[in-house]
Amino acid sequence: MVLGSVFLGVKYVEYSDKWHHHLVPGDSFAWNDPAFPHLDPGHAKIFFSYYFVMTGMHAFHMIIGAGIMIWMIIKVRRNEISASYSTPIELSGLYWHFVDIVWIFLFPLLYLIGRHH
């Protein structure tokens, strides 16, 4: 959950930077990156649309997962979950790790692939 919180902090900084540089798709979108002069602004707009949808959905599901984990901690402390009844913990873990696995695919797709000039 700590690393998930770090992820949300990083997304806040990235989203703020994108907003400041008018890279949020919409009427005020402005593509003027000198490192990529050959990139069509329409293609950049499509990329940033996918970027915000995919990272935003991941962040949304991460927040849900953190809420579920906090709920599980409360249930364990109330002795509502024990070694003989651990199904909610197992299902929560499956959800949490599915969200992790999605990030393993999103990170290279959005941050590493296509970085050549």
N, C-alpha and C positions, 0 to 999 in steps of 0.2 A: 504494500500500500504506500510505502514511502517513495518507492520509485515511480509509482503511478502519480503521486502528488508532484514529484519532480517533472514528470511528463507534462502535467497540466500547467506547471509554471513555465516550462519551455514553450508550450503552445501559446500561452498568454503573451510572452515576449515576441514570439514569431508573428502571431496575429496582429499585435500592435504595430510591429515594424511593417508588415504588409499593408495595413490600413494607412499608415503614415506615408508610404510610398505609392499609394493608389493602385495596389495590386489586388484589390478585392474586386472580383468581377461585378460589373454594373456600369452605370453611365459615367462614373468618374474614373474608370479603369484607364491607366496610362502605362504603356510598356515602353521603357526607354533605357534598358540595361545595355551599356556599351560592351559588356562581355559577350553578349549574344546579339550582335547587330543583324545577323541573318535570320533571326527568328521572327516569324510573322506575328504581329500583335494578336491576331485572332487565335493562333495556336497557343500563345502564352495565356490568353484569357481562358481557353479550354483547360489548359494544365492547371491554372489556379482554381478553376471551378472544381475540378476533380480533387485537388489538394485540400481545399476547404471541406468538401463533402466527406472525403475519406478520413482525414484527421479529426474532423468534428464528430463524425459518427463514432470513431474509435474513442475519443475523449468522453463522449456521452456514455458509451458502454463501460468505460473504465470507471466513471463516477457511479454508475449503477452497481458495478462489481464491488467497489469500495463500500458502498452502502450495505450490500449483502454481507460482506465480510464483517463489518461493524455489527450488523444484526446477529451474525453467528457468534461473535464474541460475547454479546449480551446474553444470548441463549445458553452458551456454555457456562457463563458465570452464574446464571440462574438454575443451573443443573437440569435444563430442559433437553440437553444433548449430552450423551455419555458414550462410553466405549461400546455399550450394547445397542445404542441408537445413534449412529453417526451419519446416516444418509444425507441430512441437510448439509453437513460439512463437506461430504464427498461431492455432492452436486454443485455446491458453491465453488469448490476447487476446480471442478471441470469447467465451469463458466469462466472463472478467473483466468485459467490457463488457456482457454480458447481465445480470450481477448489478447493475451500475451502472444500467442501464435500468430494472430492476425497482424500484430505489429512487426513480427519478424518478416512478413511479406511486404507490408506497407513501407517500412523504412527504406529498403533498397529501391523499391519502385519509385518513391517520391524524392529521395535524397541522393541516391548513388547512380542510378541508371541514366545515361545520357548526359553526363557531365563533361564530355569532351568538347573542345572548341574547334 
